[in-house]
Amino acid sequence: MNIFCIALGIANFIAIQLINHSALESFRASIDLVGGKANLEIAAESAPFDEQILSKVVSDPDVLVATPILEQVCMLENHPGEYLDIVGVDFLTNRPVRSFELSSTVNNKEDIIDFLKDPQAVGLNKKLAQRLGIKRGDRLKLRTPEGIVELKVHSFLELESGAIGSDEHMAVMDISNAQELFHKVGQLSRISCLVSKKKDRMEFIRSLQEKLPPTVIVQTPEKRNMKIEKMLGSFQLNLTALSLISLFVGMFIIYNTVLVGVVRRRSEIALLRCLCLGSKSIIAACLGESLIVSIIGIVLGIPVGYVVASKLVGWVSSSLTSLYLLSSIEKIFISPYHLALAFIVGMAASGVASFFPSIEASKIVPVQAFSPATLEDKVHRFGPFWFLCVIGFILLALILSFLSLMGGLPVLSFGAALFLLLAFSFVSPFVCKIVVQLIKPKQVTFKLILSHFRRSIHRNALTISALLTALAMVISVSVMIKSFRYTVDGWLKQSVRADLFVTTAANLASGIHQVLSSAAEELIKSDNRIEAVDRYYEFRSEFRNSPIKISAICFSVAAGRNNLEFRTGKAEKLLREAVGSNRVFINESLSRKFKLKEKDIISLKTDKGRVDFEIFGIFKDYTTEFGLVLMDWQTMNKYWSQTGSNSLALYLKDSRQAEEIKKELDQKLQLLGDYIVYSNAQLRNEIFRIFDQTFSITQLLKITSLLISAAGIFFNLLILSSERNREIAILRSVGAPRQVVYALVLGESGLVGLISSLLGLIAGLALAVVLTYVINRSFFGWTIDWSTPWSTLLWLPLMVIFISLLASILPAFQLGKANISQNLRVE
């Protein structure tokens, strides 16, 4: 049982760790594909930048290599749902830093010249080509905002070790051909540089940054990777915390089984004590056995975790692409660090769980140990110390909740959840005692069930603790997700009120990267059935060394139509007063993270240098946890050079014509390029599809915890049954039928399930409060409205009782068929 629990807990933990690690490594490998050996990178925050910057970089004598890069995401016309992240590189300057070769012969001069001469030549990742059945020489049709473009598969990419695991969607073109093809002549996405190692890099970065526009960032690859880790930090930490729940549940089972082992070996331990074996040796023996079992469980759990990670990687990869960054996880990266971490976590969990029963074993008094009647009560007593622990855990949970919300230490919120679970676990023995005292059955069978339960409280309480912890986790996560979904639904009704929405297919498949063409915008605006068009554009920036998102909409259009929910003030009035000004709005996440409030000044980097903006309002937003600054379209155009839109929101004169106008726009826009028109209902469905996909991984974690708990009940009853062979044999010998034996086991198991379900229900609701109002607020800064999933609260406790009864069938059957005379025999 211990091996099973440890293996399952470790499998969950290592699976999440491997996925988190693989997400970061896949992103790095994708970047390293074209600039892996570079030790400096120049990139823009808001949009592609002018290639004239390249000449400023190359002119510096300390720059050994400077190679330009242009990226464009396009959907594949003949492969629905698939896209290419096309990277335009300069093959003449990129050789010293890139981590790939073209697969035709050995990348000799003739091959490169042939590749450069063909304006449609593209090099594909072999893995994608094999999956989609694409061969060398095939023609690919790509959908872009300007229309369909055609490329020819000239080569495949031979990846060096540093680029293994990179996104299979990445493809390579000559940069000048890419600029022409995608209408981005004179524009670059980033520049990869090799700088002389003799030069102090930080000093060089400062001097180079002074020559460049403020929104063009000079950074080391290490800093870029740190930004990505910071961006994904909250998402990955929450997954890790959930994965540890199953290990936490397993600890109760380990504690219980080690304790039962102590009871079963009481005579053996007493005999060893009589032969002068010291208490330290008893502790060492108990711990030693437990740690050996742990090693076996960990060794079994790690490969299972790898398999689980392989199955889950698609879910997590889709969530990361939709919410954070364009990166598909193509390979599970195994890190020695994470294997060592899994080993340490597993050993620590087992060691802590088995330490206290080992202490109990060392305190066994030999003269009492040989008396079965007294030892069961001696093995574990639940007195004032346990009650004080309950009070202490609740106080610690409250203190840590306060510190995480007010002290800016969000990680402490997980401590609050842990101590809350411990408080309910420690209170379970008292609840068991109260139940025994309150129930006064008159029927003999029920009296026997209650008697068995009372004498086994020290064991059943631990099983109840494990089961209530698993149930609490399932209920709390269900409540949090339901509340979050309910909140997002209400927020969408308030803030997403346009009749139709237009964007590119690439923005939906791979995150927001493209802008609409001016021709598409003009076509939409020329339709006289459209009353108003609101434009939207977003880009990532930095504020106080933390990533934030800056978004722009037309305040004059949104006023009176987009009913954003502000902390103070009416949306229409605030939006109208901020039109064209340096007044901006920030979301709750940014406000809470940096203690910002209305009328504070926020300084942002723009194309014209640092500019101060007044915080004119704080609004609810659930699109990002990093922090969001919302400004007027005119204000963005004043300080940034970007003029395109990522999407358009269309307000119709007659909303009843929405479906008709949608169909017409679909047909017209398909002639211009890669566009999708969504109705309000369709957009809401797409948002909730991403929402549900993001939380889908929690289903596995919930199932695993319940599975561990079910195993705990089953094995605990097996052990209890084996210890009661003599007692049951006496009952059978005085005329009790097998049905009474079955009733005793099923009754005790049902009582365990009933108490577990009731405590788990209360603990789950309490934990949901911590998840919703402490963990979510401290990590993401969101205000979530409570919504109770009544159906879940009804069927889950019933399922726990059913699982308890189901787990007792085999132990009951074994006791019922036991040999009476053999079990009555005394040595």
N, C-alpha and C positions, 0 to 999 in steps of 0.2 A: 504493500500500500504506500509506504514512504517513497519507494522508487517511482511508483506511478505518479504520485503528487509532485515530487521534485521534477521529474521528467517533463510533465505537462506544464508546470510553472516556468521552468527554464526554457521550454520550447517557445512559449509565448514571449518571454523576455528577449531571448536571442533573436527571434523573428523580427520584432519591432526594432531592435538595435541594428540588425543587418539592413533592414529597409531604410532606416534613417541614414545610416552610413552610405548605403548605395546611392541614395538620392544626391548626396553631396558629391560623391565620387563621379557619378555619371555627369553631373553638371561640369565638374572640373575637367573631365576627359573631353567633353564636347568643346569647351573653350580651348583646351590644350591641343585639339586637333589641328588648329591653324596657327596657334601662337604659344605652344606649350613651353618652348625653351626661352621665351621672352621673360625679362625680369622687370618690365614696366609696361603699363597699359594706359592708354588715353581713350576715354569714352565720354560721350555726352549724356546728360540726364534726360533732356526733354525730347530730342529728335536727332536724326542724322545731322552731322555738322559739316561745315565747309571744308573741302579737301585742301584749301590753302593753308590750313593749320599744319598739314604734313610738311610743307616747306620750312616752317618755323622750327619744327622738331628736327628735321634732317640737318638743318644748318648748325645745330649745336655740335661741337667737336667731340663731346663725350658720348654721343649717340652712335653706336657702331652699326646698328640696323634699325630701320623704321619701316614697317610694312603696313599698308592700309588694308582695311577689311570692311566689306559692306554685307549686311544681312537682309534677307527678304524671306518672309514666310508665305508660301503659296499652297493652295489646295490642288491635289491631283484630279484632273477632270474625269479620268477613266477608272479611278479607284476611290469611291465615295468614303469620306471620313479620313482619308489619308492625306498627309501634307508633306512638303519638303521645306526644310529650313536651309535655304540656299545661301552659301557663304561665298562671296566674291573675294578672291585673293590675288595679290600681285605675285605671280610665279617667279618673277625676276628678283624680287627682294625677300620673298617669304621663305626661301629654302633654309636659311640658318635656324629658323624658329619652329617650323611646322613639324607635325608628327605623323605625316602620311606621305605616301607616294602613289602615283598613278600606276595601275596594275599592268599596263601594256609594257612588255619587256622590262627594262630596268630604268624607266623614266629618262631615256636618253634625249639628246637635243631634238632629234626629228620628231619624237612623240610630243614634246612640249610645244614645239612650233606648230604642229598639226592641231593640237588642242587649242592654242591661242588663235589660230587663223579662223577656226570655225566659231562664229558668234553664238551658235546654239549648243556648243559642246558643254556637257556637264559630267562630273564624276560622282557616282552614287556609292553609298555604303552597301557592301556586298550582302549584309544581312537583310536589309530592306528589299534589295533586288530579288533575292531568293524567295522571300516571303510573298512578294507580289508577282513573281514570275517575269521579272523584267530582265531582258538580255542586252548585251552590248549591241549598239546600232538601233535599238528601239527608239521610237519617237514618243515623247511625253508631252501631254497637253496640261498646262498649268493655268489655273484661274487667278487672275490678278485684278485689282480695282480698275485697271485700264482695259481689261479684256483678256481673251485667251492668248497665251504665248506658247510657243512650241520649242522644246529642247530635244537634243539628240544625246543618248547615252553613249558617250565616247569611251569612258573608262570606269573602273571601279577603284575604290580606295583601299590601299594596303596600309593598315594602321600599325604604327609602332606601339610599343608597350604602354607608353604614356597616354595613348588615346583609346586603348581597349576599354570598352564599356560606354563609349560616347553614344549620344543619341543616334539611333539608326536613321532618323529622318534627315540628318545633316547631309548636304550635297555641296559640291565645290564647282565654282565657275571662275573664269578670268574676271577680274574686278571691272575692267573697262566694258567687257561684254555685258556684265550684270547691270552696270549703271545705265547703259543704253536700253537694255531690255526692260528694266523696271522703272524707267523714267526718273532716275536719280543721278543724273550726270552732275559731277562736281560734289557729290555727297559721300560721306563715310560714316560707318557705324562706330568704328574704333580703330586705333593704331596700336600695334604690338611692337615693342622696342627691346633691343638689347643695349644696355648701357654699360659703359666701362666699369669693371669691378673696382678699379682704383678710386673711382669717384664715390664720395659718400652719397648714398641713394636718397636719403631723406633731405639732405641739403639740395641735391639736384632737383628733386621733386618740387621743392619750394621755389627754386629759381625758374624752373620751366613753367610752373603754374602761373607765375606772374606775367608771362608772355601770352597766355592763352585766355580766352573768355571764361568768365566765372562758372558757367554751366558745363564747361569741358573739364573733366576730372582727370588728374594724373594720379595713378595709384599703382601699388605693387600687386602682383597676383595674390600675395598673402592677404592683403587688405580686402581685395575683391572677394576672396573666399570667406573671410571673416564676416563680410556683409551678408553673404548668402546664408551662412550659418546663423547669423542673428535674425535674418528674415524668417528662416524656417524654425527658429528655436522654440517658440511657443507651441507650434503644431507638433513638433517632434517630442517635446517634453510631456505634453498631454498624452500622447500615445504611449510613451514609456511608463508614465504613472498608471495608466490603465492596465498595461501588461504586468505590472508588479502586483496588482490586486490578486491575480490567480496564485501567485507565489505566497502572498500574505494569507490567503485562504488555506493553502497547503501547509503553512506553518502550524495552524491549529490541528490539522490532522496528524502531523508529525508529533506534536506535543502530546496528543491524546494517545497515539499508539506507543510511544516511548513510556508514557505513564502506565498504560495497561501492561506493557512488558515488565515494568517494575512490580506490578501487583502479581502477575503470573509467576514471577521468579522470586517471590518473597522468601520462600524456604531456602532456595539456593543462595540468595544474598545473605540470609541470616546464618547459614552454615559457613559461608566464607568469612563473615564477621567473627564467628566463633573461632575460626582458624587464624585469627589475628590479621586479616586483610583490612587495611586502613580505609577510611572514608574516601580519601583522595583516589585510591585505586578503584573503588567502586564507581566514582564519578568518571574516571578515565575509561573504565570498561564500557559504561553506558554511552559516553560521548564517542568513544572509538568505534563502537558498532554503528552508531548513527551516522558518523562521518563516512564510514566505508559505504554504507547504503547511499549516502548523498553523492559520493563520487560516481557510483554506478548510475544513479538517476541523472546526473549532469551529463555523463558520457552518452546516455541514451537521448537526453533532451536536446542536445545541440544539433545532431543531424535532423531530428524531427523539426526543430526550429528553422533549419535551412529550407526544408520542404515547405513549411508553412509560409515562410518569407517569399518563396518562389510563387506560391499561389496568390498571395496578397499584393504582390508588387504592382500588379495592374491597377488595382483600386487606388493605392497610394499615389502612383505615378499620375493617374488622371486627376486626382485631387490637387496635386502640386502644380500641374500644368494649368488647371483652371483658376487656381487661387494665387499662386506665387510666382512661378517662373517657367519659361519654356524649357523643359528638360524631361525627356522620357527615360525611365530607368530601364536600361537594356541588359544589365548584368548584376547579379548579386555579388557584392564585394565582401570577402571575408577578411576581417581584420584580427590579427592576434590580440590586439587590445580588447576587442569586444568578446572574444573567446575567454580571455583571462577575466574580464569583468563578469561574464556569466558564471564562470567557475567560482569566483569570489562571492558573488551574490548568493549562489546556490548553497555554498558551504556556510556562509554567514546565517542564512535563513534556517538551515538545518541545525546549525550549532546553537543558535538562540532558542529555537523551539525545543531542543532536547536538553538544554542546560538545566532548566528548573526541575524536570522530572529526575534528572541525574542527582541533583541535590537531595530530592526527596528520598531516593534510593539510599544515599549515603547516611541518612538519618534514621534508617530502619533499626529499631531495637530488637536484637535477636529473640529475646524471650517473648515479645509480642508478635514477632513475625511468624512464629509457628502456630499462632492462633488465628485462623481465618476469620473468626467472628469479629475480631477487633481491628484487623489490619485494614480492611476496606475503608473504615472510617478514618484511620490514621494516615492513609496515603495522601488524602487531600481534604483539607478543611477550608471552608469559605467563611471567613470571619470578618472582623472589623477592618483588617488590612485591605481586603478586596473592596470593601465599600469605600474606604478612603481613596483607593486607586480610581474608582469610578468618578468620584468628585474631582480628584486631581486631573484626570484626563479631560473632563468637561471644561474645567478652568483653562487648561492648556490649549484646548481647541478654540476657546473664545479669545484667549490672548493672541494666539497665532493668527486668527482671522483678523483681529484688529490691526496687528502689525503688518500683515500683508496688504491690507487696504490703505492704511494710513502711513505706513513706514516705507512704502515703495519696495517691498521685498516679496514679490509675488510667489516665489518658491515656497515660502512659509505656509501658503494656503494648503499645500498638499499635506503638511504636517498637521494642520487643523483637521483635515479629513481623516488622517490616520488615527489621531487621538480620539476622534468621535467614534470611529469603529471599535477602538479598544475599549472605550467606555461601555458600549453596548455589549461587547464580548464579556467584560468583567461583571456586568450586571446579570448575565444569563443564569448563574447559579442561584442568585437570590429569587429570580422569577420562578425557577424550578421549585424551590422550597415553598414559595407562596402557593403555587399551584397544588403541591402535595398537601399543604395544610388546609386549603379551601375545599378541595374535592373530598367528600365523605361518601364513597359508594357503599351500597348495602349488598350488592351481588358479589359472591366470592371471587369470581374471575376478575372483576374490576379491582377488587381489593389486592389481588395478587399482582396485577399489572402495575398498580400504584406502588406497591411494596418494592417490586423490582426496580421501578423508576427511581424511587427514593434512595435505595441503596446503591444506585449507580449514577447518582448526580455528578460525582466527580469525573465520570467519563462522558456521560450524556451532555453535560454542560459544554464540554469542548466541541463535541459534534454540533451542538446547537450554535455555538459561536461561529464555527466554520460556515455552517449553512446560512445563518443570518447575515454574515459578512458578504457571501456571494449574492444572496437575495437583495441586500441593501445596495450593492453595486449595480445590479441589474435595474432595480427600481429607480435609483438616483439618476443613472445615465438616461433611462427612459423619460423621466420627468424633465431632465435638463434639455434633451433633444426636442421633446414635445413643446416645452416652453419656448425654446429658441425658434422652433418652426412657427409657432403661433405668433411670436413677436415679429419675426421677419414677414409673415403674411400681413399683419397689420401695418407694418412699416411700408410694404410694397403698395398697399392700397392708398396710403397717404402720399408717398413720394413718387411712385411710378404710375402716372395717370394719363400719359399720352395714349392715343388710339393705336398708333403704329410705330414701329421702331425699325430702323434700317442700319445694317452694319455689314461687314464682309464675313464670309464663311470662315476665313482664317482666324478672325478675332474670336469666333466661338469655339473653334477646334483647338487653338493653341495659345489662348490668352490674347490680350489686346496689344497688337503690334502694328496694324495697318491703319492707314487713313483712307477715307473715301476720295475718289477723284472729283475734281471740280465739275466735270461734266455730269456726274451722277447727282451732285448737289443741285446743280442748275435744273436738271430734269425734274427733280422732286419739287423744287420751289415754284416751278412754272405751272404746276397743277392747281387750278383755282378752287378746287374742292378742299384744299388744305388751308386751314385758317392761320396756322403758325408752325414754324419749324425751330426746334431747340437743338443746338449743336453741343456735342460732348467731346472733350479730349482729356486724356490723363497721361501723366508720366511720373516716374519715381524721382525723388530727390532726397535730400538729407536735412535733418534739423537736429542740432546738438548731437551729431555723430550717430543718429538713429535714422533708419529709413522711413520715409513718409511718402504719401501719394499726393500729388497736386492735380486737381481736376478743375475744368472750366466748363460752364454752361452759360447760356444767354439769360441773365437775370431778368431782362425786360420781358422775355417770353415766358419764363418760369413763374414770374409773379402772377398770382391769381390762378395758376394752373397746377404748379407743382407744390403741394402742401407739405413741405418739409416740417418736421416736428422740432421746434427750437425749445431750448430750455426756458428762455424768456422771450416774449414778443411774438407777434404774428408773422407768418412766413411772407405774406404778400407785402406788407409794409417794409420789412427788413430787406427783402430782395430789391424792391424799387429804390430804396434809399442807397443801396450799395452799387447800383448800375454805374459802370465806368470808373469807379473810385478805387482807392487803395484799401477799401474795407473788404475783409474776407471772412469766411465762416469756417470753423473747424469742427470736427466730430468729437464725440465724447471721449474716444480713445486717446486722442492727442491732448485733450484738455486734462484728463486724469493723469496721464503719464508724466506730463511736465508741469502740472499744477497751473494751467493757464485758464484765464477767465475772460469774460467780456471786457473790452476796452484795453486789454493788454496789447503790447506791440510784439509782432513776430517778424523776424528778419529772415528773408529768403534769398537764395542765390538766383539771379536772373541773368539773361544775356547782356544786360546793361549794368551788371554789378549787383552788389547787395542792396536790397530795397526793403524798407520797413512797411509793414502792413498792419492795420488795426483789426483786431478780432472783434467783429461786429455781432457775432452770435455763435452759439454752440448748439449743434443739432445731432439727432440720433442717426446713426449710420452703421450698417452691418456688412459693408463691402470689404473692409480691411481692418486688421487690428493694429497696423503700424501707426495710424494717424492719417487724417485726410484734411487737406486745405482746399476749400471750394472758393473759386473766384469767378468774377464776371468775364465773359469772353473778350470784351473790350480791354479789360485790364490785362489779360494774358497776352493779347496782341501788342499791348503797349510795351511790355517788358521781355517777351519771348518772341522769337522769330517764327515759331510754328503757326501755320494758318489752317491746316487741314483738320478734319473731324474724324474721330474713331467711330462715331455713330450719330444718328439723327433721331430725334423724337418728334413725331408728327401729330399735331392736334387738328382734327378734322372739323369742318363746319357742321357736318352731320355725322355723328358717330355711327349711325345705322348703316352708313355706306362703307364702313371699315373693311369688310370682307371683299367687297367689289373693288375698292381702290387697291387693296393688298394684291389681288390677283393681277390687276393691270400693271402695277409697279413691278411686280415680280417679272413679268414678261419683258417690260421695257428695260429694266436694269440688267437682266441677263444678257442683253445685247451689248451692254457697256462693259460688264466685268463681273467680278466675283461678289455678288451681293445676295443678302437674305433679308426678306421683309417679315417681321414678326408682328402679330397682333398682340394686344396687351395680355390676353389669356395665354398665348403661346410663350411669350417671354416669361411669364410667371411660372409656367410649367418647366421651362428650361432652367430657371433659377433653382427651383426645387429639385430638379433632377441632379444638379450639381450638389445641392445641399445634402440630399439623401446619399449620394455617392460618397461624399466626404465622411459621413458617419457610418457607412456600411461596415467598416472594419470593427466597429465596436460590437457588432453582433457576435463575431468569433470570440472576442474576449469575454463577453457575457456567458456564452455557451460553455466555454472552458471552465469558468469559475463554478458554474452549476454542476458540471461534470465531475470536478474534483470533490465537490461537496457530496454528490450522490455516492461517489466511491467511498468517501469517509463514513457515511451512514452504513453502507453495505459491510465494509470491513470491521467497523466498530461492533455491529451486531453479530458478525461471525465470531469475534473474540469473546463478546459477552456470552454468546451461546455456548462456546466451548468451556467457559468457566462455570456455567450453570448445569453442566451435565448431571452432576450428582443430585442437585436440587430437583431438576426435572425428573430424574429417575425415581426419586422418592414420591413425587406427585403421581407419576405413572403407576408406581407399585401399589398405591393406596386407591387406585381406581380412576384416576383422571384420564380421559380419552385424549387422543392426539389433537382433537379439535381445540381442547383447552390449551395445549402447548402452542398451537398456531395462533390462538387468540392472544396469549401472553406476549409472543414476539411481535405480532402485528400491532397489538395495542400499545406496547411501549414505543415502537417505531412511529406509530401515528401520533403519539403524544409528543415525541421529539419534533416531528414535522409541524405539528400545530403550534407549539411554542416558538419554533424557528420562524415560521411564517408570520406570526404576530409581531415578534421582535424585529424580524427583517423588514416588515412593512413600516414600522415606526422608524427604525434606523435608516431605511431607504429614503423616507421623506425628510428626515433630518439631514442626511448626507446630500440630498438634492438641494437643500437650502445652501449648503456650503458650496456645491458645484456651481449653482446658478448665481448666487449673490456674492460669493467670495472668490472662488477660483476664476470664474469667467470675468468678473469685474477687475480683479487684480492683474490678470494676464492680458485681457483684450479690451478692457475699459467699456464694455457694452452694458447697457441697461436692458435686462431681460424680464419680461412680464411672465408671471407664473401661470402655467396651464397644466392641469392634472390629467394624466392619461388613465381615466377611470377603468377602462377595459383591462389594461395591464395590471393595475392594482387589484383587480378581481381575480384574473386567471392565474397570475404568478403564484400567490400563496397557495391556491388550490393545487397547482402543479407541484409545488414543494411537498405538500402532504402526500400527493400521489407518488412522487419519487421515493419518499420515505417508506411508504407501504410496499412499493415495488422492490425496494432494496432489501426488505425483510423476508421475502418469500423463500429464498434459498436457505438462510439461517434457520427459519422456522421448519422447513422441510427436513433439514439435517437433524435438528433436535427431535423432531417427531419420529424419525426412524432409528434413533440411537438405541443401542443394546442396553436394556435396563439393568440386567444382572452385572454386566461388566462395569457400568458406571457407578454401581453401588459398592463395588469391591474396594476395600481399604487396604493399603499396604501394611 
